[in-house]
C-alpha cells in the first residue's frame, strides 16, 4: 500500500506485482496499466492530482470478472472495481447499489470469503433528489445494506471501512474495494455514534461502514484505513457554513480514530504520518484548507507532502469537507483485539 506520483505509475518501483489501485487526477487523466489502476473522475485541486494509491503483492496476480465487478487477486489479496454508468442509471441508485454489492459479495465467495478491508463509493449528485422524494444517498444506503444482509455480511458492528462521495457529473455508481484473508479489526470513534447506529432521521437504513479498519498485512506490518471523516459529533453535523471550524472538528475526529487504533495494536500510528485524500465541496477553498492543515500537522509532514485534494460533495449538504487517510506501520494487533472481520 503506497502512494506514487504520475511519473511512476507504470509500476510500484519495487518490482512487486501491482494488484490494483485508485488513480487520482480527474476526467481525462491517463491511466497506465489499464485494468489495474482505476481512474476516479473527481477533479484534482491545487497541484495534488495525477497520483495513485497502489496495492502491491509479492506473487503473480490473476484477473477476472464476476458480474459487474472486475477483479485481480494474488495470494490472500483481492482488489475489485465496478463502474455502472449511463446505460444502467435508469434502474435507480438503490438498485445499482444492490447490484454492485451483490456482485462484490459473489466475488468474495468465489475467492474463499476474504474479509473486506476498505470500500470506496462515488455517485453523482449524492444529496440530490432521486425523483421519488428521497435523497440519493439515503436511497443508496437502502440498496447497500440490503445487499450486505442478503449475503450474510456484517452490516452493523464489524462493517468495513468506507467512504461515499458525490461526483459533479456522470451517471451510475463507482465502487472500489480491497479484501484479504487476514485479521481485520473495525475501529470506531468514541466522539461519534457508529454510522450503523444512526437514527432514522438520516434515512430508513443506516450507512454501512465503520470509522476505520486495522488490518494485518504480513511481515509484521499493519495498515490503518480510515473512512471518510467529517465534522460530525455524536451523529449531528457541526459548524454548518464555517469551513475552518469544520476542518478543526474533522481533525479532532481523525485524532480520536488514530488514538482508538493505537489502543488495539502496538503500531505507532500518527495522523501526521498518514496519506490523506481531502474532499472539498468548494474548490476555491482548497488553498485555505491546505494552509490550515499544514499549520495543524506541519508543512513537511507526510500528511501534507502526500495530500491529495479533490472536488467532491460530502454526503450531507451542510458539510464542506471530508478527509480519509491511510497509514502503514510495524506492529501487531493486541491479543484482546484479535479476530477476523
C-alpha positions as CSV (number, residue, x, y, z in Angstrom):
1,X,0.0,0.0,0.0
2,X,1.7,3.2,-1.2
3,X,1.0,6.5,-2.9
4,X,3.0,7.3,-6.0
5,X,3.1,10.3,-8.4
6,X,2.0,10.0,-12.0
7,X,5.5,9.6,-13.4
8,X,5.9,6.3,-11.6
9,X,2.5,4.8,-12.2
10,X,3.8,2.2,-14.6
11,X,4.9,0.1,-11.6
12,X,5.4,0.0,-7.9
13,X,9.0,0.9,-8.1
14,X,9.9,-2.2,-6.1
15,X,9.4,-5.0,-8.6
16,X,6.3,-6.2,-6.8
17,X,3.2,-7.3,-8.6
18,X,0.6,-4.5,-8.9
19,X,-2.7,-5.8,-7.6
20,X,-4.7,-2.6,-8.2
21,X,-5.1,1.0,-7.2
22,X,-7.0,4.2,-7.3
23,X,-5.7,6.8,-9.8
24,X,-6.5,10.4,-8.9
25,X,-6.4,13.2,-11.4
26,X,-9.9,13.8,-12.7
27,X,-11.5,13.4,-16.2
28,X,-9.1,12.8,-19.0
29,X,-6.3,11.6,-16.7
30,X,-4.1,9.0,-18.4
31,X,-4.3,5.6,-16.6
32,X,-1.4,3.3,-17.2
33,X,-1.6,-0.5,-16.6
34,X,-5.1,-0.5,-17.9
35,X,-7.4,-2.7,-15.9
36,X,-5.1,-2.5,-12.8
37,X,-5.3,1.2,-11.9
38,X,-8.9,2.6,-11.9
39,X,-9.3,6.3,-12.5
40,X,-11.5,8.4,-10.2
41,X,-13.3,11.2,-12.1
42,X,-13.2,13.7,-9.3
43,X,-11.2,16.8,-10.4
44,X,-7.9,17.3,-8.6
45,X,-7.3,20.6,-6.9
46,X,-4.1,22.6,-6.4
47,X,-1.1,20.6,-7.6
48,X,-2.1,17.4,-5.8
49,X,-3.5,15.3,-8.6
50,X,-2.2,12.7,-11.0
51,X,-1.0,10.2,-8.5
52,X,-2.3,6.8,-7.3
53,X,-2.7,4.6,-4.3
54,X,-1.2,1.3,-5.2
55,X,-1.7,-2.1,-3.7
56,X,1.1,-4.5,-4.5
57,X,1.9,-8.1,-3.6
58,X,4.9,-10.4,-3.9
59,X,3.2,-13.0,-6.1
60,X,1.8,-13.0,-9.6
61,X,-1.8,-11.8,-9.9
62,X,-4.7,-13.2,-11.9
63,X,-7.6,-11.3,-13.3
64,X,-11.3,-12.0,-13.9
65,X,-14.8,-10.6,-13.7
66,X,-17.8,-11.6,-11.6
67,X,-21.0,-9.8,-12.8
68,X,-20.1,-6.1,-13.0
69,X,-17.0,-6.5,-10.8
70,X,-13.6,-6.6,-12.4
71,X,-11.0,-8.0,-10.0
72,X,-7.4,-9.0,-9.6
73,X,-6.2,-11.5,-6.9
74,X,-2.8,-12.6,-5.6
75,X,-2.3,-14.9,-2.7
76,X,-4.6,-13.7,0.1
77,X,-5.4,-10.3,-1.5
78,X,-8.2,-9.2,-3.8
79,X,-8.8,-5.8,-5.4
80,X,-12.0,-5.1,-7.3
81,X,-13.8,-2.4,-9.2
82,X,-17.3,-1.8,-10.6
83,X,-18.5,1.0,-12.8
84,X,-22.2,1.2,-13.5
85,X,-22.8,4.1,-16.0
86,X,-25.4,5.8,-18.0
87,X,-26.7,2.5,-19.5
88,X,-27.5,1.3,-16.0
89,X,-28.6,4.5,-14.3
90,X,-32.3,4.2,-15.3
91,X,-32.6,1.5,-12.7
92,X,-32.0,4.0,-9.9
93,X,-29.2,4.3,-7.4
94,X,-30.8,1.8,-4.9
95,X,-30.9,-0.9,-7.5
96,X,-27.4,-0.1,-8.7
97,X,-26.0,-0.3,-5.2
98,X,-27.7,-3.6,-4.5
99,X,-26.5,-5.0,-7.8
100,X,-22.9,-3.8,-7.4
101,X,-22.6,-5.1,-3.8
102,X,-24.3,-8.4,-4.7
103,X,-21.7,-8.9,-7.4
104,X,-19.0,-7.8,-4.9
105,X,-20.1,-10.5,-2.4
106,X,-20.3,-13.1,-5.1
107,X,-16.7,-12.2,-5.9
108,X,-15.7,-12.7,-2.3
109,X,-17.5,-16.0,-2.2
110,X,-15.5,-17.1,-5.3
111,X,-12.3,-16.3,-3.5
112,X,-13.0,-18.1,-0.2
113,X,-14.6,-15.2,1.6
114,X,-11.8,-12.8,2.3
115,X,-12.5,-10.0,4.7
116,X,-13.4,-6.6,3.3
117,X,-10.8,-4.0,4.4
118,X,-11.9,-0.9,2.6
119,X,-14.6,0.3,0.2
120,X,-14.8,3.5,-1.9
121,X,-18.2,4.6,-3.3
122,X,-18.8,7.5,-5.6
123,X,-22.1,8.6,-7.1
124,X,-23.3,11.7,-8.9
125,X,-25.5,14.2,-7.1
126,X,-25.2,12.4,-3.8
127,X,-27.5,14.8,-1.9
128,X,-29.9,15.3,-4.8
129,X,-33.5,14.0,-5.1
130,X,-33.9,10.6,-6.6
131,X,-37.1,11.6,-8.3
132,X,-39.3,10.0,-5.8
133,X,-38.8,12.4,-2.9
134,X,-35.8,10.8,-1.3
135,X,-32.2,11.9,-1.2
136,X,-30.0,9.8,-3.4
137,X,-27.5,8.9,-0.6
138,X,-30.3,7.6,1.6
139,X,-31.6,5.5,-1.4
140,X,-28.0,4.2,-1.9
141,X,-27.9,3.2,1.8
142,X,-31.0,1.1,1.4
143,X,-29.5,-0.9,-1.5
144,X,-26.1,-1.2,0.1
145,X,-27.5,-2.5,3.4
146,X,-29.9,-4.9,1.7
147,X,-27.0,-6.5,-0.2
148,X,-25.0,-6.9,3.0
149,X,-27.8,-8.6,4.7
150,X,-28.8,-10.8,1.8
151,X,-25.2,-12.0,1.6
152,X,-24.9,-12.6,5.4
153,X,-22.2,-9.9,5.6
154,X,-21.6,-7.7,8.6
155,X,-23.8,-4.7,8.0
156,X,-23.6,-3.3,11.6
157,X,-20.8,-3.9,14.1
158,X,-17.7,-5.0,12.3
159,X,-18.7,-3.4,8.9
160,X,-15.7,-2.5,6.7
161,X,-14.2,1.0,6.4
162,X,-15.7,3.0,3.6
163,X,-16.4,6.4,2.1
164,X,-19.3,7.7,-0.1
165,X,-18.7,10.9,-2.0
166,X,-20.7,12.8,-4.7
167,X,-19.3,13.5,-8.1
168,X,-20.3,16.5,-10.1
169,X,-21.0,14.7,-13.4
170,X,-21.8,11.4,-14.9
171,X,-24.4,8.7,-14.0
172,X,-24.5,5.4,-12.2
173,X,-22.1,4.2,-9.4
174,X,-18.4,3.8,-9.0
175,X,-17.2,1.2,-6.5
176,X,-13.7,0.1,-5.5
177,X,-12.7,-2.4,-2.8
178,X,-9.8,-4.3,-1.3
179,X,-10.2,-7.5,0.7
180,X,-7.9,-10.1,2.1
181,X,-7.6,-13.3,4.1
182,X,-6.2,-11.6,7.1
183,X,-7.0,-10.3,10.6
184,X,-9.1,-7.1,10.4
185,X,-10.4,-5.0,13.2
186,X,-13.2,-2.5,12.8
187,X,-12.4,0.8,14.6
188,X,-15.0,3.3,15.9
189,X,-14.6,6.9,17.1
190,X,-15.6,7.5,20.7
191,X,-16.7,11.0,19.7
192,X,-19.2,9.7,17.2
193,X,-22.2,7.4,17.2
194,X,-21.3,4.4,14.9
195,X,-22.7,5.1,11.5
196,X,-24.7,1.9,11.5
197,X,-26.5,3.1,14.7
198,X,-27.6,6.4,13.2
199,X,-31.3,7.2,14.0
200,X,-33.9,7.1,11.3
201,X,-33.6,10.9,10.9
202,X,-30.8,10.1,8.4
203,X,-32.8,7.7,6.4
204,X,-34.7,4.4,6.6
205,X,-31.4,2.4,6.5
206,X,-28.3,3.5,8.3
207,X,-25.0,3.8,6.5
208,X,-23.0,0.6,6.4
209,X,-19.4,1.3,7.5
210,X,-17.0,1.6,10.4
211,X,-14.8,4.6,11.1
212,X,-11.6,2.7,10.2
213,X,-10.2,-0.7,9.6
214,X,-7.0,-2.0,11.2
215,X,-5.5,-4.9,9.2
216,X,-2.5,-7.2,9.3
217,X,-0.6,-7.0,6.0
218,X,2.0,-9.7,6.8
219,X,5.7,-9.4,7.7
220,X,4.9,-7.6,10.9
221,X,3.1,-4.7,9.1
222,X,-0.3,-3.2,10.0
223,X,-2.5,-1.0,7.8
224,X,-4.8,1.6,9.2
225,X,-7.5,2.6,6.7
226,X,-9.6,5.5,7.9
227,X,-13.0,6.1,6.4
228,X,-14.2,9.4,5.1
229,X,-14.3,11.6,8.2
230,X,-16.2,14.9,8.6
231,X,-17.4,17.5,11.1
232,X,-19.8,15.2,13.0
233,X,-20.0,14.8,16.8
234,X,-22.4,12.1,18.0
235,X,-24.5,11.9,14.9
236,X,-25.0,15.6,14.3
237,X,-23.2,17.8,11.8
238,X,-21.2,20.7,13.4
239,X,-20.3,24.2,12.2
240,X,-22.5,24.5,9.1
241,X,-21.3,27.3,7.0
242,X,-17.9,27.6,8.8
243,X,-15.4,25.6,6.8
244,X,-12.3,26.3,9.0
245,X,-14.3,25.1,12.1
246,X,-15.3,22.0,10.2
247,X,-11.7,21.3,9.4
248,X,-10.7,21.6,13.0
249,X,-13.6,19.3,14.1
250,X,-12.6,16.8,11.4
251,X,-9.0,16.8,12.7
252,X,-10.3,16.1,16.2
253,X,-12.3,13.2,14.9
254,X,-9.3,11.8,13.0
255,X,-7.1,12.1,16.0
256,X,-9.7,10.2,18.0
257,X,-9.7,7.4,15.4
258,X,-5.9,7.2,15.5
259,X,-6.0,7.0,19.3
260,X,-8.6,4.2,19.2
261,X,-6.5,2.3,16.7
262,X,-3.3,2.6,18.8
263,X,-5.2,1.2,21.7
264,X,-5.7,-2.0,19.8
265,X,-2.2,-2.6,18.4
266,X,1.5,-1.9,19.0
267,X,2.0,0.1,15.9
268,X,2.8,3.8,16.5
269,X,0.2,5.2,14.1
270,X,0.2,9.0,13.9
271,X,-2.1,11.2,11.8
272,X,0.8,13.4,10.6
273,X,2.5,10.3,9.2
274,X,-0.6,9.2,7.1
275,X,-1.5,9.8,3.5
276,X,-4.9,11.6,3.1
277,X,-7.4,12.5,0.5
278,X,-9.2,15.7,1.2
279,X,-12.6,16.2,-0.5
280,X,-13.9,19.7,-0.8
281,X,-17.3,20.9,-1.9
282,X,-16.0,24.4,-2.8
283,X,-12.9,24.3,-4.9
284,X,-12.0,27.9,-4.2
285,X,-11.4,26.9,-0.5
286,X,-8.7,24.4,-1.3
287,X,-5.7,26.7,-0.7
288,X,-7.0,28.0,2.6
289,X,-7.8,24.4,3.8
290,X,-4.3,23.3,2.8
291,X,-2.7,26.1,4.8
292,X,-4.9,25.3,7.8
293,X,-3.9,21.6,7.7
294,X,-0.3,22.5,7.3
295,X,-0.4,24.7,10.3
296,X,-2.0,21.9,12.3
297,X,0.1,19.0,11.2
298,X,3.3,20.6,9.9
299,X,4.1,21.6,6.3
300,X,6.8,18.9,6.0
301,X,4.8,16.1,7.5
302,X,4.0,13.0,5.4
303,X,0.3,14.1,5.7
304,X,0.9,17.3,3.8
305,X,3.6,16.1,1.4
306,X,1.3,13.3,0.2
307,X,-2.1,15.0,0.5
308,X,-4.5,14.8,-2.5
309,X,-7.2,17.4,-2.7
310,X,-10.3,16.6,-4.8
311,X,-13.5,18.4,-5.7
312,X,-16.4,16.3,-4.5
313,X,-19.6,16.6,-2.5
314,X,-19.9,15.3,1.1
315,X,-22.9,13.1,1.8
316,X,-24.5,15.9,4.0
317,X,-25.3,19.2,2.2
318,X,-24.3,21.3,5.2
319,X,-20.8,19.9,5.3
320,X,-18.0,21.2,3.1
321,X,-15.0,18.9,3.8
322,X,-14.3,15.2,4.3
323,X,-10.9,13.6,4.9
324,X,-10.0,10.0,4.6
325,X,-6.5,8.7,5.2
326,X,-4.3,5.6,5.4
327,X,-1.1,4.6,7.1
328,X,1.2,1.5,7.4
329,X,3.4,0.8,10.4
330,X,5.3,-2.0,12.1
331,X,3.3,-3.7,14.9
332,X,0.9,-6.4,15.9
333,X,-2.8,-6.5,17.0
334,X,-3.1,-6.7,20.7
335,X,-4.4,-10.1,22.0
336,X,-7.7,-8.5,23.1
337,X,-8.4,-7.2,19.5
338,X,-7.5,-10.3,17.6
339,X,-10.2,-11.6,15.2
340,X,-11.2,-11.6,11.6
341,X,-13.9,-9.3,10.4
